[in-house]
Amino acid sequence: MQKYLPILRSRRERRLAKQRTSSNRARGALLSVGMVFSIVLAALILLGAFAYADVTRDLPSVEILPRLLNPPNGLLLEPTHVYDRTGLQLLFTFSPTDTPRRYIPINEQNPQHIPANLIESVVAVADPRFWSHSGYSIQGFNDPESHPTIAQKLVSELILYNEEPSTRRAVRERILAAQITAQFDRTQISFRQFQYLHKHH
């Protein structure tokens, strides 16, 4: 038995040496993969930062929205466009200079107020998930002409109206829609949308 001990020890040492080599290789491979992943992640973060800076460059402030929809004198600043039932054929345009018009208040104490159920109906049709989402939707992102939420419609028509449809504009629209929803009360947003729809249809 004694004569086999050196042979057994030698085999055991060779086996341990192979295990150590395999372990070192696996550790080295993991370190390499980790380094490559870290470099790729850092590059993606930098690219994302540059892309975000480009998208948000010259981004208008949402503070302009109340001034656009609720001027101090209460007069409508934009013309009212009347369309046919398809919403495509323009029938008539009421110009603010020709026919001065005022906003209809939402306050129920005013005799000429807008009924709350009418506003709720407009919200239900225009944006069924209005009370639960964050103001924007990922749906329709590939279609720059799509504005699936009320906040996005307001941004598109009143803030980014002079920007050509593009993916960049779609991203900017969603950023501003999220800011509007975070900054303004949802009741105000729905009322603003009703005002805008009332002026244009």
TORPA-4810 file (N, C-alpha, C, O; in nm, 3 decimals):
<nodes>
NODE_1_0.083_-0.120_0.000_0.000_0.000_0.000_0.086_0.125_0.000_0.053_0.225_-0.064_M
NODE_2_0.198_0.118_0.074_0.285_0.234_0.083_0.341_0.275_-0.053_0.362_0.393_-0.079_Q
NODE_3_0.364_0.176_-0.140_0.425_0.209_-0.269_0.326_0.280_-0.361_0.366_0.346_-0.458_K
NODE_4_0.195_0.267_-0.331_0.096_0.334_-0.416_0.066_0.478_-0.370_0.005_0.555_-0.443_Y
NODE_5_0.109_0.513_-0.250_0.079_0.646_-0.197_0.136_0.759_-0.284_0.064_0.855_-0.313_L
NODE_6_0.261_0.751_-0.326_0.313_0.860_-0.413_0.233_0.874_-0.542_0.210_0.984_-0.592_P
NODE_7_0.190_0.759_-0.597_0.113_0.764_-0.721_-0.022_0.832_-0.695_-0.065_0.917_-0.774_I
NODE_8_-0.089_0.795_-0.587_-0.218_0.855_-0.553_-0.205_1.005_-0.526_-0.288_1.086_-0.567_L
NODE_9_-0.094_1.040_-0.453_-0.073_1.183_-0.426_-0.050_1.260_-0.555_-0.101_1.371_-0.572_R
NODE_10_0.027_1.199_-0.644_0.056_1.264_-0.772_-0.072_1.285_-0.853_-0.094_1.392_-0.909_S
NODE_11_-0.155_1.182_-0.858_-0.282_1.196_-0.931_-0.372_1.302_-0.867_-0.437_1.381_-0.936_R
NODE_12_-0.374_1.302_-0.736_-0.456_1.400_-0.665_-0.408_1.542_-0.692_-0.488_1.633_-0.713_R
NODE_13_-0.276_1.561_-0.691_-0.220_1.694_-0.717_-0.249_1.739_-0.860_-0.280_1.856_-0.885_E
NODE_14_-0.239_1.642_-0.955_-0.270_1.678_-1.093_-0.417_1.718_-1.109_-0.451_1.811_-1.181_R
NODE_15_-0.506_1.642_-1.038_-0.648_1.672_-1.044_-0.677_1.810_-0.984_-0.756_1.886_-1.039_R
NODE_16_-0.614_1.841_-0.871_-0.633_1.972_-0.808_-0.577_2.084_-0.896_-0.635_2.193_-0.904_L
NODE_17_-0.465_2.055_-0.960_-0.405_2.155_-1.049_-0.498_2.184_-1.167_-0.514_2.299_-1.207_A
NODE_18_-0.560_2.079_-1.222_-0.655_2.099_-1.333_-0.776_2.180_-1.286_-0.826_2.267_-1.357_K
NODE_19_-0.823_2.149_-1.164_-0.937_2.222_-1.112_-0.905_2.370_-1.092_-0.985_2.458_-1.122_Q
NODE_20_-0.780_2.394_-1.039_-0.740_2.534_-1.020_-0.729_2.607_-1.153_-0.769_2.723_-1.165_R
NODE_21_-0.674_2.537_-1.255_-0.661_2.598_-1.388_-0.798_2.630_-1.446_-0.820_2.738_-1.501_T
NODE_22_-0.891_2.534_-1.434_-1.027_2.557_-1.485_-1.095_2.672_-1.412_-1.163_2.754_-1.472_S
NODE_23_-1.074_2.675_-1.280_-1.134_2.781_-1.200_-1.078_2.917_-1.239_-1.151_3.016_-1.249_S
NODE_24_-0.944_2.922_-1.260_-0.881_3.048_-1.301_-0.931_3.093_-1.438_-0.954_3.212_-1.461_N
NODE_25_-0.948_2.996_-1.530_-0.999_3.031_-1.662_-1.141_3.085_-1.655_-1.176_3.183_-1.720_R
NODE_26_-1.224_3.017_-1.573_-1.363_3.063_-1.558_-1.367_3.202_-1.496_-1.446_3.287_-1.538_A
NODE_27_-1.281_3.224_-1.395_-1.276_3.354_-1.330_-1.230_3.461_-1.430_-1.284_3.571_-1.434_R
NODE_28_-1.131_3.425_-1.509_-1.082_3.521_-1.609_-1.187_3.551_-1.714_-1.202_3.665_-1.758_G
NODE_29_-1.261_3.446_-1.755_-1.367_3.468_-1.854_-1.476_3.557_-1.796_-1.526_3.646_-1.865_A
NODE_30_-1.513_3.534_-1.670_-1.616_3.617_-1.607_-1.570_3.762_-1.595_-1.647_3.855_-1.618_L
NODE_31_-1.442_3.780_-1.558_-1.389_3.916_-1.548_-1.391_3.986_-1.683_-1.424_4.104_-1.693_L
NODE_32_-1.355_3.912_-1.788_-1.355_3.969_-1.924_-1.497_4.008_-1.966_-1.520_4.117_-2.018_S
NODE_33_-1.591_3.916_-1.943_-1.730_3.946_-1.976_-1.780_4.065_-1.896_-1.850_4.152_-1.949_V
NODE_34_-1.743_4.070_-1.767_-1.784_4.183_-1.683_-1.727_4.315_-1.731_-1.796_4.417_-1.730_G
NODE_35_-1.601_4.313_-1.774_-1.539_4.436_-1.825_-1.606_4.481_-1.954_-1.634_4.599_-1.972_M
NODE_36_-1.631_4.384_-2.044_-1.697_4.419_-2.171_-1.837_4.474_-2.144_-1.878_4.573_-2.204_V
NODE_37_-1.911_4.409_-2.053_-2.045_4.455_-2.019_-2.041_4.595_-1.959_-2.125_4.679_-1.992_F
NODE_38_-1.943_4.622_-1.872_-1.931_4.754_-1.811_-1.901_4.861_-1.916_-1.957_4.970_-1.911_S
NODE_39_-1.813_4.828_-2.011_-1.779_4.924_-2.117_-1.902_4.952_-2.204_-1.931_5.067_-2.236_I
NODE_40_-1.973_4.845_-2.241_-2.092_4.863_-2.324_-2.198_4.944_-2.249_-2.262_5.032_-2.307_V
NODE_41_-2.216_4.913_-2.120_-2.315_4.985_-2.039_-2.278_5.133_-2.028_-2.365_5.220_-2.040_L
NODE_42_-2.150_5.161_-2.005_-2.104_5.301_-1.997_-2.129_5.374_-2.129_-2.171_5.489_-2.131_A
NODE_43_-2.100_5.304_-2.240_-2.122_5.365_-2.371_-2.270_5.394_-2.394_-2.306_5.499_-2.447_A
NODE_44_-2.357_5.298_-2.355_-2.501_5.319_-2.370_-2.550_5.436_-2.285_-2.635_5.514_-2.329_L
NODE_45_-2.497_5.447_-2.164_-2.537_5.558_-2.077_-2.495_5.692_-2.138_-2.572_5.788_-2.137_I
NODE_46_-2.372_5.697_-2.192_-2.326_5.819_-2.256_-2.410_5.854_-2.378_-2.449_5.969_-2.397_L
NODE_47_-2.438_5.752_-2.460_-2.521_5.776_-2.578_-2.661_5.822_-2.537_-2.718_5.913_-2.599_L
NODE_48_-2.716_5.759_-2.432_-2.848_5.800_-2.384_-2.848_5.943_-2.333_-2.943_6.018_-2.355_G
NODE_49_-2.741_5.980_-2.263_-2.731_6.117_-2.212_-2.724_6.218_-2.326_-2.790_6.321_-2.322_A
NODE_50_-2.642_6.187_-2.427_-2.631_6.277_-2.542_-2.765_6.285_-2.618_-2.806_6.393_-2.660_F
NODE_51_-2.831_6.169_-2.633_-2.960_6.167_-2.703_-3.064_6.248_-2.626_-3.140_6.324_-2.686_A
NODE_52_-3.067_6.233_-2.494_-3.163_6.307_-2.412_-3.135_6.458_-2.419_-3.228_6.539_-2.428_Y
NODE_53_-3.005_6.493_-2.415_-2.968_6.635_-2.425_-3.012_6.692_-2.560_-3.056_6.807_-2.567_A
NODE_54_-2.999_6.613_-2.666_-3.041_6.660_-2.798_-3.193_6.676_-2.806_-3.243_6.774_-2.862_D
NODE_55_-3.265_6.578_-2.749_-3.412_6.583_-2.756_-3.468_6.698_-2.674_-3.564_6.763_-2.714_V
NODE_56_-3.407_6.725_-2.559_-3.461_6.828_-2.469_-3.403_6.966_-2.497_-3.440_7.063_-2.430_T
NODE_57_-3.313_6.977_-2.594_-3.257_7.108_-2.627_-3.367_7.200_-2.678_-3.444_7.163_-2.767_R
NODE_58_-3.375_7.321_-2.622_-3.477_7.419_-2.660_-3.619_7.366_-2.636_-3.712_7.405_-2.707_D
NODE_59_-3.636_7.280_-2.539_-3.769_7.227_-2.508_-3.853_7.338_-2.446_-3.812_7.398_-2.346_L
NODE_60_-3.970_7.368_-2.503_-4.053_7.476_-2.446_-4.097_7.444_-2.304_-4.103_7.327_-2.263_P
NODE_61_-4.128_7.547_-2.231_-4.176_7.531_-2.094_-4.327_7.509_-2.094_-4.400_7.570_-2.171_S
NODE_62_-4.372_7.419_-2.005_-4.517_7.395_-1.994_-4.588_7.511_-1.926_-4.710_7.514_-1.921_V
NODE_63_-4.511_7.607_-1.871_-4.572_7.723_-1.806_-4.651_7.808_-1.905_-4.736_7.887_-1.865_E
NODE_64_-4.622_7.792_-2.033_-4.691_7.872_-2.134_-4.835_7.826_-2.156_-4.916_7.902_-2.209_I
NODE_65_-4.867_7.704_-2.116_-5.000_7.647_-2.144_-5.114_7.728_-2.083_-5.210_7.758_-2.155_L
NODE_66_-5.111_7.765_-1.955_-5.222_7.845_-1.901_-5.240_7.978_-1.974_-5.353_8.023_-1.993_P
NODE_67_-5.129_8.041_-2.015_-5.140_8.169_-2.086_-5.202_8.152_-2.223_-5.273_8.240_-2.272_R
NODE_68_-5.177_8.037_-2.287_-5.235_8.012_-2.418_-5.384_7.987_-2.410_-5.460_8.027_-2.499_L
NODE_69_-5.426_7.920_-2.304_-5.567_7.879_-2.295_-5.652_7.967_-2.205_-5.775_7.959_-2.208_L
NODE_70_-5.588_8.049_-2.124_-5.665_8.131_-2.030_-5.604_8.270_-2.020_-5.546_8.306_-1.918_N
NODE_71_-5.616_8.350_-2.127_-5.559_8.485_-2.125_-5.628_8.572_-2.021_-5.741_8.543_-1.982_P
NODE_72_-5.561_8.678_-1.974_-5.618_8.762_-1.867_-5.755_8.820_-1.900_-5.841_8.829_-1.812_P
NODE_73_-5.778_8.859_-2.027_-5.907_8.919_-2.061_-6.014_8.817_-2.092_-6.130_8.853_-2.115_N
NODE_74_-5.978_8.687_-2.094_-6.075_8.582_-2.117_-6.114_8.562_-2.261_-6.196_8.475_-2.291_G
NODE_75_-6.058_8.642_-2.353_-6.094_8.630_-2.493_-6.016_8.518_-2.560_-5.901_8.492_-2.526_L
NODE_76_-6.079_8.453_-2.654_-6.011_8.349_-2.731_-5.906_8.414_-2.820_-5.935_8.510_-2.890_L
NODE_77_-5.786_8.361_-2.817_-5.678_8.417_-2.896_-5.665_8.350_-3.032_-5.600_8.404_-3.122_L
NODE_78_-5.726_8.235_-3.048_-5.715_8.161_-3.173_-5.851_8.153_-3.240_-5.954_8.160_-3.173_E
NODE_79_-5.852_8.138_-3.372_-5.982_8.124_-3.441_-6.049_7.992_-3.408_-5.983_7.896_-3.369_P
NODE_80_-6.179_7.989_-3.423_-6.256_7.866_-3.405_-6.283_7.807_-3.543_-6.338_7.873_-3.630_T
NODE_81_-6.243_7.682_-3.562_-6.262_7.614_-3.689_-6.380_7.517_-3.676_-6.383_7.433_-3.586_H
NODE_82_-6.477_7.530_-3.765_-6.593_7.442_-3.765_-6.578_7.344_-3.881_-6.568_7.384_-3.997_V
NODE_83_-6.577_7.213_-3.847_-6.561_7.108_-3.947_-6.692_7.032_-3.965_-6.784_7.043_-3.885_Y
NODE_84_-6.698_6.954_-4.073_-6.813_6.867_-4.092_-6.801_6.746_-4.000_-6.706_6.736_-3.923_D
NODE_85_-6.896_6.655_-4.007_-6.900_6.543_-3.913_-6.782_6.448_-3.930_-6.752_6.371_-3.839_R
NODE_86_-6.715_6.451_-4.046_-6.597_6.365_-4.065_-6.475_6.424_-3.999_-6.377_6.353_-3.975_T
NODE_87_-6.479_6.552_-3.969_-6.365_6.618_-3.908_-6.256_6.653_-4.008_-6.147_6.694_-3.968_G
NODE_88_-6.283_6.638_-4.135_-6.184_6.664_-4.239_-6.213_6.789_-4.321_-6.121_6.861_-4.360_L
NODE_89_-6.340_6.817_-4.346_-6.379_6.930_-4.431_-6.406_7.053_-4.345_-6.497_7.054_-4.262_Q
NODE_90_-6.325_7.159_-4.366_-6.344_7.284_-4.292_-6.463_7.359_-4.351_-6.467_7.389_-4.470_L
NODE_91_-6.562_7.389_-4.265_-6.683_7.456_-4.310_-6.676_7.608_-4.291_-6.716_7.685_-4.378_L
NODE_92_-6.624_7.649_-4.177_-6.621_7.793_-4.148_-6.516_7.821_-4.041_-6.484_7.735_-3.959_F
NODE_93_-6.464_7.944_-4.043_-6.366_7.988_-3.944_-6.413_8.119_-3.883_-6.440_8.216_-3.954_T
NODE_94_-6.423_8.121_-3.749_-6.457_8.242_-3.676_-6.328_8.306_-3.628_-6.255_8.249_-3.547_F
NODE_95_-6.299_8.424_-3.678_-6.175_8.492_-3.640_-6.195_8.571_-3.513_-6.300_8.633_-3.496_S
NODE_96_-6.097_8.572_-3.422_-6.111_8.650_-3.298_-6.126_8.799_-3.323_-6.189_8.869_-3.243_P
NODE_97_-6.069_8.849_-3.434_-6.080_8.993_-3.462_-6.218_9.030_-3.514_-6.267_9.140_-3.490_T
NODE_98_-6.281_8.937_-3.588_-6.413_8.964_-3.644_-6.524_8.944_-3.541_-6.618_9.024_-3.532_D
NODE_99_-6.512_8.837_-3.466_-6.617_8.803_-3.369_-6.552_8.773_-3.235_-6.513_8.659_-3.208_T
NODE_100_-6.540_8.875_-3.148_-6.480_8.849_-3.016_-6.560_8.745_-2.939_-6.682_8.755_-2.927_P
NODE_101_-6.490_8.645_-2.886_-6.555_8.538_-2.810_-6.478_8.510_-2.683_-6.357_8.533_-2.675_R
NODE_102_-6.548_8.461_-2.583_-6.486_8.434_-2.453_-6.494_8.286_-2.419_-6.575_8.212_-2.475_R
NODE_103_-6.409_8.246_-2.325_-6.416_8.109_-2.274_-6.544_8.088_-2.195_-6.593_8.180_-2.129_Y
NODE_104_-6.596_7.969_-2.202_-6.712_7.934_-2.118_-6.658_7.879_-1.987_-6.581_7.782_-1.990_I
NODE_105_-6.694_7.936_-1.873_-6.637_7.890_-1.746_-6.686_7.751_-1.706_-6.789_7.703_-1.754_P
NODE_106_-6.611_7.688_-1.619_-6.647_7.555_-1.568_-6.717_7.565_-1.432_-6.777_7.469_-1.385_I
NODE_107_-6.709_7.682_-1.372_-6.768_7.704_-1.240_-6.921_7.693_-1.249_-6.984_7.765_-1.326_N
NODE_108_-6.979_7.605_-1.170_-7.124_7.582_-1.175_-7.204_7.701_-1.125_-7.324_7.710_-1.151_E
NODE_109_-7.141_7.793_-1.054_-7.213_7.910_-1.005_-7.240_8.010_-1.118_-7.325_8.098_-1.105_Q
NODE_110_-7.166_7.996_-1.228_-7.189_8.083_-1.343_-7.302_8.026_-1.427_-7.301_7.907_-1.457_N
NODE_111_-7.401_8.109_-1.467_-7.516_8.057_-1.544_-7.476_7.994_-1.678_-7.546_7.907_-1.729_P
NODE_112_-7.363_8.038_-1.735_-7.321_7.988_-1.866_-7.203_7.891_-1.854_-7.115_7.890_-1.940_Q
NODE_113_-7.201_7.812_-1.750_-7.089_7.720_-1.729_-7.103_7.594_-1.815_-7.212_7.562_-1.865_H
NODE_114_-6.993_7.523_-1.832_-6.993_7.396_-1.904_-7.033_7.286_-1.808_-6.973_7.274_-1.701_I
NODE_115_-7.131_7.205_-1.840_-7.173_7.095_-1.750_-7.058_6.996_-1.727_-6.985_6.962_-1.820_P
NODE_116_-7.046_6.951_-1.605_-6.939_6.857_-1.571_-6.951_6.726_-1.648_-6.850_6.668_-1.688_A
NODE_117_-7.075_6.679_-1.670_-7.092_6.552_-1.741_-7.050_6.563_-1.887_-7.011_6.464_-1.949_N
NODE_118_-7.057_6.684_-1.944_-7.009_6.703_-2.081_-6.858_6.691_-2.087_-6.804_6.629_-2.180_L
NODE_119_-6.789_6.749_-1.990_-6.643_6.737_-1.986_-6.603_6.592_-1.963_-6.509_6.542_-2.026_I
NODE_120_-6.674_6.524_-1.873_-6.644_6.383_-1.846_-6.665_6.298_-1.971_-6.591_6.203_-1.995_E
NODE_121_-6.765_6.332_-2.051_-6.789_6.258_-2.175_-6.676_6.278_-2.275_-6.632_6.183_-2.340_S
NODE_122_-6.629_6.402_-2.285_-6.517_6.430_-2.376_-6.393_6.354_-2.332_-6.322_6.297_-2.415_V
NODE_123_-6.366_6.351_-2.201_-6.250_6.279_-2.150_-6.263_6.129_-2.177_-6.167_6.064_-2.216_V
NODE_124_-6.384_6.075_-2.157_-6.406_5.931_-2.179_-6.381_5.892_-2.324_-6.331_5.783_-2.351_A
NODE_125_-6.415_5.980_-2.416_-6.395_5.951_-2.558_-6.249_5.975_-2.599_-6.190_5.894_-2.670_V
NODE_126_-6.193_6.086_-2.554_-6.059_6.125_-2.599_-5.948_6.046_-2.532_-5.845_6.019_-2.594_A
NODE_127_-5.967_6.007_-2.405_-5.859_5.941_-2.331_-5.919_5.860_-2.216_-5.924_5.908_-2.103_D
NODE_128_-5.964_5.737_-2.242_-6.034_5.658_-2.139_-5.950_5.632_-2.013_-6.007_5.619_-1.905_P
NODE_129_-5.819_5.625_-2.025_-5.733_5.598_-1.908_-5.675_5.727_-1.849_-5.573_5.725_-1.781_R
NODE_130_-5.740_5.838_-1.876_-5.688_5.969_-1.838_-5.656_5.979_-1.689_-5.554_6.037_-1.652_F
NODE_131_-5.740_5.923_-1.604_-5.724_5.941_-1.459_-5.620_5.848_-1.398_-5.590_5.861_-1.279_W
NODE_132_-5.565_5.755_-1.476_-5.472_5.658_-1.417_-5.331_5.661_-1.477_-5.236_5.622_-1.409_S
NODE_133_-5.314_5.705_-1.602_-5.180_5.700_-1.661_-5.099_5.825_-1.623_-5.149_5.914_-1.555_H
NODE_134_-4.974_5.829_-1.670_-4.881_5.937_-1.633_-4.884_6.054_-1.730_-4.797_6.141_-1.725_S
NODE_135_-4.983_6.058_-1.817_-4.994_6.169_-1.909_-4.950_6.138_-2.050_-4.980_6.213_-2.143_G
NODE_136_-4.881_6.027_-2.066_-4.834_5.990_-2.200_-4.850_5.840_-2.220_-4.871_5.765_-2.124_Y
NODE_137_-4.842_5.799_-2.344_-4.855_5.657_-2.378_-4.745_5.617_-2.474_-4.709_5.692_-2.564_S
NODE_138_-4.690_5.498_-2.453_-4.589_5.445_-2.545_-4.654_5.403_-2.676_-4.589_5.401_-2.780_I
NODE_139_-4.782_5.371_-2.671_-4.853_5.332_-2.792_-4.853_5.447_-2.892_-4.867_5.564_-2.855_Q
NODE_140_-4.836_5.413_-3.018_-4.833_5.514_-3.122_-4.703_5.587_-3.133_-4.693_5.687_-3.204_G
NODE_141_-4.600_5.537_-3.064_-4.469_5.605_-3.066_-4.410_5.606_-3.207_-4.344_5.702_-3.247_F
NODE_142_-4.435_5.500_-3.282_-4.380_5.492_-3.418_-4.461_5.576_-3.518_-4.421_5.590_-3.633_N
NODE_143_-4.573_5.630_-3.473_-4.656_5.714_-3.560_-4.655_5.856_-3.504_-4.728_5.886_-3.410_D
NODE_144_-4.572_5.945_-3.563_-4.563_6.082_-3.510_-4.694_6.159_-3.515_-4.710_6.259_-3.445_P
NODE_145_-4.788_6.113_-3.594_-4.918_6.181_-3.604_-5.015_6.136_-3.495_-5.123_6.192_-3.481_E
NODE_146_-4.975_6.034_-3.418_-5.063_5.980_-3.313_-5.039_6.052_-3.181_-4.925_6.070_-3.139_S
NODE_147_-5.148_6.095_-3.116_-5.142_6.161_-2.986_-5.246_6.097_-2.896_-5.356_6.150_-2.880_H
NODE_148_-5.214_5.981_-2.836_-5.315_5.900_-2.769_-5.369_5.953_-2.636_-5.470_5.901_-2.588_P
NODE_149_-5.307_6.054_-2.576_-5.359_6.104_-2.449_-5.397_6.251_-2.461_-5.354_6.320_-2.554_T
NODE_150_-5.476_6.298_-2.367_-5.520_6.437_-2.368_-5.401_6.531_-2.353_-5.392_6.631_-2.424_I
NODE_151_-5.310_6.500_-2.261_-5.193_6.585_-2.241_-5.109_6.592_-2.367_-5.058_6.699_-2.402_A
NODE_152_-5.093_6.480_-2.436_-5.017_6.479_-2.561_-5.086_6.563_-2.668_-5.020_6.632_-2.745_Q
NODE_153_-5.220_6.557_-2.674_-5.292_6.639_-2.771_-5.269_6.787_-2.745_-5.247_6.864_-2.839_K
NODE_154_-5.274_6.827_-2.618_-5.250_6.967_-2.584_-5.109_7.010_-2.624_-5.089_7.117_-2.681_L
NODE_155_-5.011_6.925_-2.592_-4.873_6.957_-2.627_-4.856_6.969_-2.778_-4.792_7.061_-2.827_V
NODE_156_-4.913_6.873_-2.850_-4.900_6.871_-2.995_-4.962_6.994_-3.060_-4.903_7.052_-3.151_S
NODE_157_-5.081_7.033_-3.013_-5.154_7.141_-3.079_-5.114_7.280_-3.031_-5.126_7.377_-3.106_E
NODE_158_-5.067_7.291_-2.907_-5.044_7.424_-2.851_-4.898_7.457_-2.825_-4.862_7.575_-2.826_L
NODE_159_-4.813_7.358_-2.803_-4.674_7.387_-2.769_-4.578_7.349_-2.881_-4.488_7.425_-2.915_I
NODE_160_-4.598_7.230_-2.939_-4.508_7.184_-3.046_-4.573_7.193_-3.184_-4.537_7.119_-3.275_L
NODE_161_-4.668_7.283_-3.198_-4.744_7.291_-3.324_-4.656_7.324_-3.445_-4.691_7.289_-3.557_Y
NODE_162_-4.543_7.393_-3.423_-4.460_7.435_-3.536_-4.347_7.337_-3.567_-4.263_7.365_-3.653_N
NODE_163_-4.344_7.221_-3.499_-4.241_7.121_-3.525_-4.295_7.015_-3.620_-4.408_6.968_-3.605_E
NODE_164_-4.213_6.977_-3.716_-4.253_6.874_-3.811_-4.265_6.739_-3.742_-4.186_6.710_-3.652_E
NODE_165_-4.363_6.655_-3.781_-4.375_6.521_-3.722_-4.247_6.440_-3.740_-4.194_6.431_-3.851_P
NODE_166_-4.198_6.383_-3.633_-4.077_6.302_-3.636_-4.070_6.223_-3.506_-4.146_6.247_-3.413_S
NODE_167_-3.976_6.128_-3.501_-3.957_6.052_-3.378_-3.909_6.143_-3.266_-3.950_6.128_-3.151_T
NODE_168_-3.823_6.238_-3.299_-3.773_6.334_-3.199_-3.889_6.414_-3.141_-3.896_6.435_-3.020_R
NODE_169_-3.979_6.460_-3.227_-4.094_6.536_-3.179_-4.184_6.449_-3.093_-4.241_6.497_-2.994_R
NODE_170_-4.199_6.321_-3.128_-4.282_6.230_-3.049_-4.225_6.213_-2.908_-4.300_6.208_-2.811_A
NODE_171_-4.092_6.206_-2.897_-4.028_6.195_-2.765_-4.049_6.323_-2.686_-4.085_6.319_-2.568_V
NODE_172_-4.027_6.437_-2.751_-4.046_6.567_-2.684_-4.191_6.583_-2.637_-4.216_6.635_-2.528_R
NODE_173_-4.284_6.539_-2.720_-4.426_6.548_-2.685_-4.455_6.470_-2.558_-4.528_6.518_-2.471_E
NODE_174_-4.399_6.351_-2.545_-4.426_6.269_-2.428_-4.358_6.325_-2.303_-4.413_6.315_-2.193_R
NODE_175_-4.241_6.384_-2.319_-4.174_6.448_-2.204_-4.259_6.563_-2.153_-4.281_6.575_-2.032_I
NODE_176_-4.306_6.648_-2.243_-4.387_6.763_-2.202_-4.523_6.718_-2.146_-4.574_6.779_-2.052_L
NODE_177_-4.580_6.613_-2.203_-4.707_6.561_-2.152_-4.692_6.511_-2.009_-4.779_6.533_-1.925_A
NODE_178_-4.580_6.445_-1.980_-4.554_6.399_-1.843_-4.537_6.518_-1.749_-4.586_6.515_-1.636_A
NODE_179_-4.469_6.623_-1.796_-4.451_6.742_-1.712_-4.584_6.811_-1.685_-4.609_6.856_-1.573_Q
NODE_180_-4.669_6.821_-1.787_-4.801_6.883_-1.768_-4.884_6.806_-1.666_-4.946_6.866_-1.578_I
NODE_181_-4.883_6.674_-1.678_-4.962_6.591_-1.587_-4.910_6.601_-1.444_-4.988_6.599_-1.348_T
NODE_182_-4.777_6.612_-1.429_-4.719_6.622_-1.296_-4.742_6.761_-1.235_-4.756_6.773_-1.113_A
NODE_183_-4.746_6.864_-1.317_-4.753_7.000_-1.266_-4.896_7.051_-1.247_-4.924_7.124_-1.153_Q
NODE_184_-4.985_7.011_-1.338_-5.121_7.062_-1.332_-5.218_6.955_-1.283_-5.196_6.835_-1.301_F
NODE_185_-5.325_7.002_-1.221_-5.430_6.912_-1.177_-5.498_6.848_-1.298_-5.516_6.914_-1.400_D
NODE_186_-5.535_6.721_-1.288_-5.595_6.652_-1.402_-5.729_6.714_-1.443_-5.766_6.710_-1.560_R
NODE_187_-5.799_6.771_-1.347_-5.924_6.838_-1.382_-5.896_6.958_-1.470_-5.970_6.985_-1.565_T
NODE_188_-5.788_7.031_-1.439_-5.750_7.144_-1.523_-5.713_7.097_-1.662_-5.750_7.160_-1.761_Q
NODE_189_-5.639_6.988_-1.671_-5.595_6.937_-1.801_-5.715_6.897_-1.885_-5.723_6.930_-2.004_I
NODE_190_-5.810_6.825_-1.824_-5.928_6.783_-1.901_-6.009_6.903_-1.946_-6.063_6.905_-2.056_S
NODE_191_-6.017_7.006_-1.859_-6.092_7.127_-1.896_-6.021_7.200_-2.009_-6.086_7.251_-2.100_F
NODE_192_-5.886_7.205_-2.003_-5.811_7.270_-2.111_-5.836_7.198_-2.243_-5.853_7.261_-2.347_R
NODE_193_-5.838_7.066_-2.239_-5.861_6.990_-2.362_-6.002_7.018_-2.413_-6.023_7.032_-2.534_Q
NODE_194_-6.099_7.026_-2.323_-6.235_7.055_-2.368_-6.241_7.194_-2.432_-6.306_7.213_-2.534_F
NODE_195_-6.172_7.290_-2.371_-6.168_7.423_-2.428_-6.111_7.420_-2.569_-6.163_7.482_-2.661_Q
NODE_196_-6.001_7.347_-2.582_-5.937_7.344_-2.713_-6.025_7.276_-2.817_-6.038_7.325_-2.929_Y
NODE_197_-6.086_7.164_-2.780_-6.176_7.096_-2.873_-6.296_7.184_-2.906_-6.343_7.187_-3.020_L
NODE_198_-6.345_7.256_-2.805_-6.461_7.342_-2.826_-6.427_7.453_-2.926_-6.513_7.496_-3.002_H
NODE_199_-6.304_7.500_-2.926_-6.264_7.607_-3.016_-6.246_7.559_-3.158_-6.260_7.637_-3.252_K
NODE_200_-6.214_7.431_-3.175_-6.174_7.385_-3.306_-6.275_7.293_-3.374_-6.254_7.256_-3.489_H
NODE_201_-6.381_7.254_-3.307_-6.477_7.163_-3.369_-6.619_7.213_-3.350_-6.714_7.150_-3.395_H
</nodes>
